[in-house]
Amino acid sequence: MTLLTYRTQARWPVVVVNSKKATAEFYDVETNKRIPRTAWTADMKAFAAEKAANVPKPPFVFRLTIIGWIVVALLAAGFGFMTYETLKPTEQSAEQVAMEQSPVAGDMYFGRFEGAAEPDSLVAISDLGFGWFKIVKVEGDTYFVAKSADMSKQHQPKEQLESVEFEEEGTPAKIVEQTGWQLTLEAVDKSVTFYVTDKK
């Protein structure tokens, strides 16, 4: 009977791993077959543990290959780029900045309006129009929105619709939503909602 001690090593394209603990196996010299651990005596187990503990330590337990280092570098660069993209301030266009500014008297916007339908009505909206709007007056957080004289029932490019003549009074409305892409104002009496997407 002889005792063989060894360490296992696993190799992958990105990493090489050596086992921390050495393994001991008893072999029958005559048959050259491994003796199963279930057949070991207490003395055999103690002897194997002693010899396995004296096996020299491996030069390393975990080591990246050249491909492994390349993969790690690519992952680090990818995470760094994603972090940078997440944290960097987004650049806004001049149009977006203009849309985010509080309206003042004289400002003109392009968009659409929707008239609120009666509560018992079967239609969703009572009126609809596309065109230019003008802020004719501002009182605190109330904006008086005047429709252009040339409103269209169907969407048309803003260049094709007139933006010179407007209603004189305007509808008092309050801002419901304001972003760099859209400004939504709802009439104080809930009768109409203005959705504007461009500022002149």
N, C-alpha and C positions, 0 to 999 in steps of 0.2 A: 504494500500500500504506500502511495506517495501523495504528498500534498502539493497542489499547484495554486499559486496566488497570482492574481492579475487585476488590472483595472480596465474598465470599458471606456471606449472613446467613440463618440458620435460625431460624424462629419456631415455638414450641410453646406450648400453653396455660400451661405452668409455667416456661418458660425461653426466653431469646433468646440466640443464639450468633453472634458474628462471627468470620470466619476470621482467623487470626493473620497469614498471608502473603497478599499481593495476587497476583492472577492476571493474566497478560498474554496477549493474543491478537492475532495479526496478521490483518487483513482486506484483501481485494482491493477497492480503491475502485471499480473498474469493475463488478465482478460482485456486490459486497457479500457475498462468501462468505468464511468463515473459512479461513485457510491452516493445514492440519494441521501439527502439531509435527514430524512426520517429514520435512516439506519445508523446515524452517527451516535456514538456514545458520549457521555458527559466529558470524558478525557479528550475525545476527538474535537468536540466543540470548543473546549478551552484552548487546545493546542492551535486550532485554526484561527481563533480570535487573536491569540498572541502573535502568530506569524503575520496575520493580515495587518495588525497594528504597526508592525515593524517595516512594512513595505514603504519605500521612499515616496514622499509626496510627489504628485505630478507637477510639471513645470507651470501649469496653469489649469484652472477649472473651466473657464469660459474665455474664448478669444474670438474676436470678429475676424473674418477673412477680408481680403481687399474688396470683394464684392459687398460684404457686410458693411464696411466703412462707407462705401459709396451710397448704399441704401440708407444708412443712418444720416448721412449728410443731406441726401435728397429729402428725407422726411423732415429734418430740422429746417431746411430751407422752405419746404412747403408750409409747415406750421408757422414759421416766422412771417411768410408772405400773407397767410390768412389772418394772422394777428394784426399785421400792419394795415391790411385792407379794412379790417373791422374797426380799428381805432382811429384811422386817419380821418380828418374832417372832409366831408363831401363838398365838392365844389359846386356852387349853384350858378346857374346862368343868370344873366341880367333880367330875363323875363321872370324867372322864379323869384328873384329878390324883389322885383317890382310887385308881384302878386302877393307877397307876404307883408307888404307895407300897409298900414292902416289907410283906408280910403279917405280922401279929402275932397272938398267941394271942387268940382271941375274935372275930376278923374273920369275917364271913359273906359268902359269894359265891353268886351264882346262875349256873347253867350246866349242863353235861352231863358225863358220864363215859363212857369207852369201855374195855371190858375187852379186853386183848390176847388174840387167838386163839392156839391151839396152832400151832407151826410147820408141821405137816402138815395143818392144817385147811383146808377149802375155803371157809370163811367169813372175812370180813375182820376181824370183831370177835366176841368171845365174849359180850359183854354190853353193854347200852346203857341209860342212864337220864338223866332230866332232873330238876333240883330244886336244893335249897340245899345248900351245903357250909360247913363251919366249920373254921377252923384251931384245933385243940385244944391244940397244943403246937408250939414252935419250938426246934430244937436246931441252932445254927449256920445252915447253909444248907439244912437239912432241915425240912420243914413237914409236920405230921401233919394230914391232911385227913380229916374225918369227914363221911359222907353223912347227909343228913336221913332221918328215918324214913319220910317221905312222898315217895319218888322215883317218877317217872312214866316209863313206857316210851315215851311220846310227848311231844312238846314241848307245854307249856302255859304260859300267862302266869305270871310269878313270883308274882303276887298270889294265884293259886289253889292254890299249893302251900305246905304247912306249912314253917315254918322255926323250930320250937321244940325238937323232939326230934332229937338227933343220936347217932350211934355214939359210944361212950365212948373207944375207943382211937384210931381214925383210921389212915389209911394213910400211912406215911412217903413223902414225895415231894420232888422238887427242881424248881425253876423252870426250864422250858425256854425260855419266851418271855414277855415282859411288856411290854405297850404300854398306851396309854390306852384301848384298845378290848377287849383280851383278855389274860387271864393263863392260861398253860398250865403245868400241873405234871404231871410223870411220876413214877409210883411208882418207888422205888429198885430194886425187883425187876422193873420193866418190865411189871408185870401189869395196870396200869390207867393211863389218862391222863385228867386233869381239864381241861376247857376252860371257863373261867368268863368271863362277859361283864358282870356287874353286881356291884357291891359294896353291901351293905346299910349 
